[in-house]
Amino acid sequence: MKPTNYFEDASQMRKVFQEGYCSHPQAPDGCTKGWIKAHTLPRAGALAQIEEKGHVVSSREAALDIHRNDGRLVPKRTGINIASTFMGFCAAHDSSLFRPIEKDWKEINQETGFLLAYRAMAYELFAKRAARKSNQIMRMMDAGEPLEYQELIQNFAAAHDFGITLALDDLTNWKDRLDQYFVERDFSKMHMYVVEFDSLLPAVSSLAFLPEFDFGGNRVQDLLQPNLDPLTVTLTVKDGRSVAIFVWEEGHSEKALKFVQSYDELEDEVKATAILYMSFLHSENVHLRPSWWGNLSQPQRDSVSNLAAKGMPSAEHQQTKSDLSLANSPFELKAAVLNKQWI
């Protein structure tokens, strides 16, 4: 067969991530069109607080330039109108559902915690669904290649698809539970740990994940076992200061709580560094103030790029239980903790 063209393949994969739907809990009957680039983080309330000349530096866009960066995931400059967006909601539902956590949100409570968790979960579910579709494109990228290269691609694609299938099962069950909470207007099962910093950090992020190791390097759950505990973490801005909000749900809390407690046990002076370091390790949905990124040395930026590549199919990038040790952090954020609360 004729070998495929990398740029054509990449273009097809990007198109998959532009196919939209509405994730609203009550969407199925009325949302067949009008999907928008919905923000996982408020443009005005979060991204605009760290932007410079309308731009941030985004880890999420790094995959677009992986061929230019020798396979490394290098954060790149991105406009705040598209940073953190995904085609996961229609305009009407995105506006109505998330209004309480937009620019002028007033209170951190179980309802706003639910909305932060729902938005992070919806993005992760969208990304996994799109990844499954793009995996079919990946399977064809071995055309015209030597047998050993074809075997490498097919083995990786098969393993990738298996992992996505497991993740989709977990995410779909999670969404079903959150949908029910919303329909019943019962947010009592949502639990939160909130850390308010005394200043504005140079980053915002939103992630939903299954914590495997805590900040002490201890395993909190085995991802090959059933009954996993999901967790969302949002680093955003409220009242001009950064705030980190961990959200988990009752009935799926034992393992997630261990992870959160390990963060709480860190010294307050390292909590700002830890939240950004963790965000790089567990998500690509991280956005930075351009001047902060520009002031890092090249070795520091290279180390951040390596953090973003954890989990990729090479020995040097495989995660180990020491990943969250702050001794490995290539940067340090200076910020005091103003307030901590459990909700």
Kinemage of the C-alpha trace (Angstrom):
@kinemage 1
@onewidth
@group {chain A} dominant
@subgroup {mainchain}
@vectorlist {calphas} color= white
{ca met a 1} P 0.000 0.000 0.000
{ca lys a 2} L 1.007 3.616 -0.464
{ca pro a 3} L 2.395 5.120 2.765
{ca thr a 4} L 0.108 7.643 4.444
{ca asn a 5} L 0.999 11.310 4.784
{ca tyr a 6} L 1.606 12.399 8.389
{ca phe a 7} L 0.087 15.838 7.872
{ca glu a 8} L -3.043 14.381 6.277
{ca asp a 9} L -3.368 11.904 9.143
{ca ala a 10} L -2.936 14.680 11.701
{ca ser a 11} L -5.556 16.764 9.906
{ca gln a 12} L -8.038 13.883 10.038
{ca met a 13} L -7.378 13.415 13.755
{ca arg a 14} L -7.978 17.101 14.427
{ca lys a 15} L -11.304 16.896 12.605
{ca val a 16} L -12.397 14.095 14.940
{ca phe a 17} L -11.942 16.452 17.895
{ca gln a 18} L -14.110 19.044 16.124
{ca glu a 19} L -17.141 16.749 15.994
{ca gly a 20} L -19.528 17.971 18.668
{ca tyr a 21} L -22.442 16.990 20.848
{ca cys a 22} L -24.078 18.338 24.009
{ca ser a 23} L -23.178 16.767 27.354
{ca his a 24} L -25.945 18.427 29.367
{ca pro a 25} L -27.722 15.916 31.658
{ca gln a 26} L -31.032 16.656 29.935
{ca ala a 27} L -29.678 17.162 26.417
{ca pro a 28} L -30.686 14.044 24.439
{ca asp a 29} L -34.096 15.308 23.301
{ca gly a 30} L -33.200 18.814 22.231
{ca cys a 31} L -29.551 19.269 21.279
{ca thr a 32} L -28.943 18.166 17.727
{ca lys a 33} L -27.016 21.223 16.565
{ca gly a 34} L -25.428 24.438 17.733
{ca trp a 35} L -22.500 22.846 19.517
{ca ile a 36} L -19.850 25.342 20.488
{ca lys a 37} L -16.263 25.434 21.635
{ca ala a 38} L -17.150 25.264 25.314
{ca his a 39} L -14.535 26.315 27.843
{ca thr a 40} L -13.421 23.934 30.560
{ca leu a 41} L -12.210 27.032 32.412
{ca pro a 42} L -13.970 30.411 32.336
{ca arg a 43} L -12.439 32.678 29.725
{ca ala a 44} L -13.067 35.862 31.726
{ca gly a 45} L -12.827 34.452 35.227
{ca ala a 46} L -9.726 32.282 34.801
{ca leu a 47} L -7.875 32.493 31.465
{ca ala a 48} L -8.129 36.276 31.263
{ca gln a 49} L -6.485 36.528 34.671
{ca ile a 50} L -3.211 35.049 33.384
{ca glu a 51} L -3.275 36.036 29.703
{ca glu a 52} L -0.852 38.436 28.063
{ca lys a 53} L -1.898 40.117 24.823
{ca gly a 54} L -4.849 37.745 24.605
{ca his a 55} L -2.730 34.585 24.822
{ca val a 56} L -1.686 31.882 27.245
{ca val a 57} L 0.787 29.043 26.863
{ca ser a 58} L -1.135 25.784 26.636
{ca ser a 59} L -0.069 22.188 27.143
{ca arg a 60} L -3.194 21.055 25.345
{ca glu a 61} L -2.026 22.365 21.992
{ca ala a 62} L 1.361 20.644 22.261
{ca ala a 63} L 0.280 17.551 20.335
{ca leu a 64} L -0.245 19.633 17.205
{ca asp a 65} L 3.488 20.312 16.958
{ca ile a 66} L 4.843 16.981 18.149
{ca his a 67} L 6.392 16.329 14.713
{ca arg a 68} L 8.312 19.630 14.944
{ca asn a 69} L 9.617 18.929 18.443
{ca asp a 70} L 11.217 15.502 18.010
{ca gly a 71} L 8.237 13.766 19.577
{ca arg a 72} L 8.186 16.015 22.665
{ca leu a 73} L 5.050 17.699 23.977
{ca val a 74} L 6.062 21.349 24.198
{ca pro a 75} L 3.439 23.832 25.525
{ca lys a 76} L 2.646 26.486 22.933
{ca arg a 77} L 1.189 29.982 22.750
{ca thr a 78} L -2.595 29.902 22.272
{ca gly a 79} L -5.373 32.504 22.137
{ca ile a 80} L -7.692 32.493 25.145
{ca asn a 81} L -10.719 32.174 22.869
{ca ile a 82} L -9.720 28.594 22.035
{ca ala a 83} L -7.556 27.570 24.977
{ca ser a 84} L -9.303 24.947 27.135
{ca thr a 85} L -12.215 24.543 24.698
{ca phe a 86} L -13.931 21.370 23.494
{ca met a 87} L -17.027 20.667 21.382
{ca gly a 88} L -18.964 19.227 24.299
{ca phe a 89} L -21.990 21.498 24.822
{ca cys a 90} L -24.503 23.565 22.896
{ca ala a 91} L -24.450 27.317 23.527
{ca ala a 92} L -27.689 27.444 25.516
{ca his a 93} L -26.886 24.582 27.864
{ca asp a 94} L -23.260 25.625 28.368
{ca ser a 95} L -24.408 29.092 29.405
{ca ser a 96} L -27.227 28.001 31.701
{ca leu a 97} L -25.460 25.055 33.341
{ca phe a 98} L -22.194 26.756 34.256
{ca arg a 99} L -23.375 30.294 35.003
{ca pro a 100} L -22.817 29.824 38.786
{ca ile a 101} L -19.063 29.214 38.259
{ca glu a 102} L -18.334 31.826 35.624
{ca lys a 103} L -16.662 35.199 36.133
{ca asp a 104} L -18.701 36.492 39.083
{ca trp a 105} L -19.270 33.263 40.983
{ca lys a 106} L -20.082 33.994 44.587
{ca glu a 107} L -19.710 30.869 46.673
{ca ile a 108} L -17.804 27.608 46.872
{ca asn a 109} L -20.355 25.011 47.900
{ca gln a 110} L -21.538 21.529 46.927
{ca glu a 111} L -23.458 22.788 43.895
{ca thr a 112} L -20.554 24.777 42.458
{ca gly a 113} L -18.253 21.859 43.296
{ca phe a 114} L -20.574 19.607 41.334
{ca leu a 115} L -20.415 21.955 38.347
{ca leu a 116} L -16.605 22.041 38.415
{ca ala a 117} L -16.535 18.244 38.566
{ca tyr a 118} L -19.148 17.887 35.827
{ca arg a 119} L -17.284 20.175 33.461
{ca ala a 120} L -13.967 18.350 34.016
{ca met a 121} L -15.639 14.959 33.607
{ca ala a 122} L -17.435 16.052 30.415
{ca tyr a 123} L -14.151 17.191 28.868
{ca glu a 124} L -12.413 13.933 29.749
{ca leu a 125} L -15.285 11.866 28.341
{ca phe a 126} L -15.288 13.924 25.135
{ca ala a 127} L -11.519 13.513 24.770
{ca lys a 128} L -11.693 9.735 25.257
{ca arg a 129} L -14.535 9.343 22.748
{ca ala a 130} L -12.606 11.365 20.179
{ca ala a 131} L -9.430 9.409 20.954
{ca arg a 132} L -11.225 6.146 20.174
{ca lys a 133} L -12.241 7.502 16.767
{ca ser a 134} L -8.750 8.811 16.062
{ca asn a 135} L -7.356 5.406 16.990
{ca gln a 136} L -8.925 4.018 13.821
{ca ile a 137} L -6.882 6.534 11.821
{ca met a 138} L -3.777 5.486 13.727
{ca arg a 139} L -4.337 1.853 12.740
{ca met a 140} L -3.959 2.811 9.073
{ca met a 141} L -0.690 4.689 9.577
{ca asp a 142} L 1.311 1.495 9.014
{ca ala a 143} L 0.430 1.417 5.312
{ca gly a 144} L 3.463 0.756 3.127
{ca glu a 145} L 5.793 0.386 6.130
{ca pro a 146} L 8.138 -2.538 6.979
{ca leu a 147} L 6.557 -5.434 8.855
{ca glu a 148} L 8.265 -4.683 12.176
{ca tyr a 149} L 7.001 -1.071 12.052
{ca gln a 150} L 3.500 -2.271 11.221
{ca glu a 151} L 3.633 -4.590 14.225
{ca leu a 152} L 4.729 -1.740 16.486
{ca ile a 153} L 1.880 0.505 15.321
{ca gln a 154} L -0.777 -2.215 15.572
{ca asn a 155} L 0.365 -3.303 19.040
{ca phe a 156} L 0.289 0.264 20.300
{ca ala a 157} L -3.104 0.933 18.679
{ca ala a 158} L -4.548 -2.221 20.242
{ca ala a 159} L -3.233 -1.345 23.708
{ca his a 160} L -4.411 2.238 23.280
{ca asp a 161} L -7.901 1.083 22.307
{ca phe a 162} L -8.055 -1.316 25.259
{ca gly a 163} L -7.142 1.447 27.685
{ca ile a 164} L -9.664 3.840 26.165
{ca thr a 165} L -12.398 1.195 26.396
{ca leu a 166} L -11.757 0.736 30.118
{ca ala a 167} L -11.686 4.501 30.652
{ca leu a 168} L -14.913 5.007 28.726
{ca asp a 169} L -16.684 2.433 30.871
{ca asp a 170} L -15.602 4.252 34.028
{ca leu a 171} L -16.387 7.698 32.636
{ca thr a 172} L -19.819 6.690 31.328
{ca asn a 173} L -20.797 5.267 34.712
{ca trp a 174} L -19.492 8.400 36.395
{ca lys a 175} L -21.481 10.662 34.074
{ca asp a 176} L -24.649 8.628 34.703
{ca arg a 177} L -24.273 9.195 38.440
{ca leu a 178} L -23.618 12.923 38.060
{ca asp a 179} L -26.532 13.263 35.643
{ca gln a 180} L -28.802 11.758 38.272
{ca tyr a 181} L -27.559 14.171 40.945
{ca phe a 182} L -28.313 17.092 38.643
{ca val a 183} L -31.774 15.914 37.625
{ca glu a 184} L -32.686 15.334 41.270
{ca arg a 185} L -30.968 18.589 42.318
{ca asp a 186} L -29.215 16.637 45.043
{ca phe a 187} L -25.580 17.699 45.426
{ca ser a 188} L -25.177 16.323 48.937
{ca lys a 189} L -22.961 13.476 47.705
{ca met a 190} L -20.301 15.897 46.463
{ca his a 191} L -17.320 16.427 48.767
{ca met a 192} L -14.591 19.022 48.404
{ca tyr a 193} L -11.250 20.166 49.674
{ca val a 194} L -10.475 23.802 48.900
{ca val a 195} L -7.168 25.637 49.145
{ca glu a 196} L -7.192 29.405 48.657
{ca phe a 197} L -3.812 30.989 47.943
{ca asp a 198} L -2.888 34.548 48.893
{ca ser a 199} L -1.968 35.525 45.334
{ca leu a 200} L -2.571 34.797 41.668
{ca leu a 201} L -0.570 31.819 40.401
{ca pro a 202} L 0.680 31.868 36.770
{ca ala a 203} L -1.494 28.903 35.775
{ca val a 204} L -5.017 27.519 35.592
{ca ser a 205} L -6.057 23.927 34.935
{ca ser a 206} L -9.005 21.544 34.994
{ca leu a 207} L -8.612 17.778 35.162
{ca ala a 208} L -10.542 14.601 35.874
{ca phe a 209} L -8.520 11.465 36.582
{ca leu a 210} L -8.153 8.275 38.583
{ca pro a 211} L -5.379 8.884 41.134
{ca glu a 212} L -2.976 5.958 41.286
{ca phe a 213} L -0.224 7.221 43.602
{ca asp a 214} L -0.415 9.965 46.194
{ca phe a 215} L 2.063 12.747 46.958
{ca gly a 216} L 4.014 10.410 49.225
{ca gly a 217} L 4.494 7.825 46.479
{ca asn a 218} L 1.969 5.435 48.055
{ca arg a 219} L -0.426 3.521 45.823
{ca val a 220} L -4.003 4.587 46.481
{ca gln a 221} L -5.670 2.355 43.895
{ca asp a 222} L -4.821 -0.210 41.214
{ca leu a 223} L -6.202 0.924 37.868
{ca leu a 224} L -6.712 -2.691 36.775
{ca gln a 225} L -9.152 -3.311 39.638
{ca pro a 226} L -12.906 -2.526 39.667
{ca asn a 227} L -14.688 0.148 41.717
{ca leu a 228} L -12.227 2.948 41.063
{ca asp a 229} L -12.584 6.384 42.643
{ca pro a 230} L -12.480 9.348 40.248
{ca leu a 231} L -11.334 12.795 41.289
{ca thr a 232} L -11.444 16.234 39.711
{ca val a 233} L -9.064 19.073 40.451
{ca thr a 234} L -9.597 22.623 39.250
{ca leu a 235} L -7.010 25.362 39.621
{ca thr a 236} L -8.877 28.553 38.880
{ca val a 237} L -9.312 32.138 40.084
{ca lys a 238} L -11.777 33.591 42.582
{ca asp a 239} L -11.733 37.143 43.897
{ca gly a 240} L -8.420 37.782 42.167
{ca arg a 241} L -6.593 34.915 43.884
{ca ser a 242} L -5.877 31.333 42.835
{ca val a 243} L -7.920 28.548 44.349
{ca ala a 244} L -7.455 24.783 44.045
{ca ile a 245} L -10.629 22.732 44.379
{ca phe a 246} L -10.605 18.937 44.728
{ca val a 247} L -14.007 17.260 44.215
{ca trp a 248} L -15.040 13.647 44.753
{ca glu a 249} L -18.299 11.876 45.474
{ca glu a 250} L -19.712 9.922 48.367
{ca gly a 251} L -19.636 6.195 47.728
{ca his a 252} L -16.522 6.621 45.554
{ca ser a 253} L -14.387 8.423 48.071
{ca glu a 254} L -12.066 6.139 50.044
{ca lys a 255} L -9.233 6.060 47.513
{ca ala a 256} L -9.766 9.592 46.222
{ca leu a 257} L -9.751 10.872 49.788
{ca lys a 258} L -6.367 9.255 50.457
{ca phe a 259} L -4.932 11.211 47.538
{ca val a 260} L -6.460 14.475 48.750
{ca gln a 261} L -5.270 13.900 52.300
{ca ser a 262} L -1.721 13.397 51.050
{ca tyr a 263} L -1.930 16.850 49.436
{ca asp a 264} L -3.350 18.361 52.619
{ca glu a 265} L -0.424 16.899 54.589
{ca leu a 266} L 2.136 18.725 52.444
{ca glu a 267} L 3.693 21.826 53.948
{ca asp a 268} L 1.646 24.881 52.958
{ca glu a 269} L 4.621 26.552 51.306
{ca val a 270} L 4.879 23.793 48.673
{ca lys a 271} L 1.170 23.416 47.924
{ca ala a 272} L 1.260 25.865 44.993
{ca thr a 273} L 4.162 24.015 43.366
{ca ala a 274} L 2.481 20.671 44.012
{ca ile a 275} L -0.843 21.576 42.394
{ca leu a 276} L 0.780 22.692 39.134
{ca tyr a 277} L 3.230 19.795 39.105
{ca met a 278} L 0.337 17.360 39.572
{ca ser a 279} L -1.647 19.083 36.807
{ca phe a 280} L 1.174 18.615 34.296
{ca leu a 281} L 1.458 14.944 35.231
{ca his a 282} L -2.225 14.099 34.978
{ca ser a 283} L -3.638 16.322 32.238
{ca glu a 284} L -2.869 18.286 29.114
{ca asn a 285} L -5.526 20.865 30.071
{ca val a 286} L -3.018 23.233 31.707
{ca his a 287} L -2.625 26.884 30.726
{ca leu a 288} L 0.190 29.250 31.737
{ca arg a 289} L 1.034 32.934 31.817
{ca pro a 290} L 3.357 33.412 28.804
{ca ser a 291} L 5.961 35.462 30.686
{ca trp a 292} L 6.228 32.825 33.431
{ca trp a 293} L 6.855 30.147 30.827
{ca gly a 294} L 9.305 32.387 29.003
{ca asn a 295} L 11.297 33.010 32.188
{ca leu a 296} L 11.942 29.315 32.739
{ca ser a 297} L 15.327 28.086 31.601
{ca gln a 298} L 15.486 25.714 28.645
{ca pro a 299} L 16.278 22.727 30.923
{ca gln a 300} L 13.230 23.610 33.041
{ca arg a 301} L 11.006 23.798 29.973
{ca asp a 302} L 12.372 20.494 28.735
{ca ser a 303} L 11.525 18.929 32.088
{ca val a 304} L 7.961 20.275 31.910
{ca ser a 305} L 7.648 18.797 28.428
{ca asn a 306} L 8.750 15.447 29.831
{ca leu a 307} L 6.097 15.706 32.546
{ca ala a 308} L 3.455 16.228 29.868
{ca ala a 309} L 4.701 13.110 28.057
{ca lys a 310} L 4.264 10.734 31.003
{ca gly a 311} L 2.440 7.610 29.904
{ca met a 312} L 3.647 7.768 26.317
{ca pro a 313} L 4.977 4.468 24.872
{ca ser a 314} L 8.644 4.774 25.745
{ca ala a 315} L 10.565 3.504 28.748
{ca glu a 316} L 11.820 6.924 29.781
{ca his a 317} L 8.293 8.310 30.023
{ca gln a 318} L 6.571 5.506 31.946
{ca gln a 319} L 5.093 6.633 35.239
{ca thr a 320} L 6.573 5.458 38.505
{ca lys a 321} L 5.303 5.886 42.029
{ca ser a 322} L 7.850 8.643 42.626
{ca asp a 323} L 6.339 10.889 39.952
{ca leu a 324} L 4.546 13.160 42.422
{ca ser a 325} L 7.599 13.674 44.597
{ca leu a 326} L 8.274 17.400 44.573
{ca ala a 327} L 11.986 16.663 44.488
{ca asn a 328} L 11.380 16.010 40.785
{ca ser a 329} L 9.636 19.330 40.118
{ca pro a 330} L 11.551 21.510 37.639
{ca phe a 331} L 9.963 24.710 38.997
{ca glu a 332} L 8.921 26.311 42.263
{ca leu a 333} L 5.892 28.527 42.843
{ca lys a 334} L 5.971 30.953 45.751
{ca ala a 335} L 2.545 31.439 47.317
{ca ala a 336} L 1.187 31.271 50.840
{ca val a 337} L -2.027 29.456 51.738
{ca leu a 338} L -4.706 31.882 52.841
{ca asn a 339} L -7.380 29.379 53.769
{ca lys a 340} L -8.174 25.629 53.665
{ca gln a 341} L -11.551 24.016 54.085
{ca trp a 342} L -13.254 20.640 53.804
{ca ile a 343} L -16.808 20.679 52.478
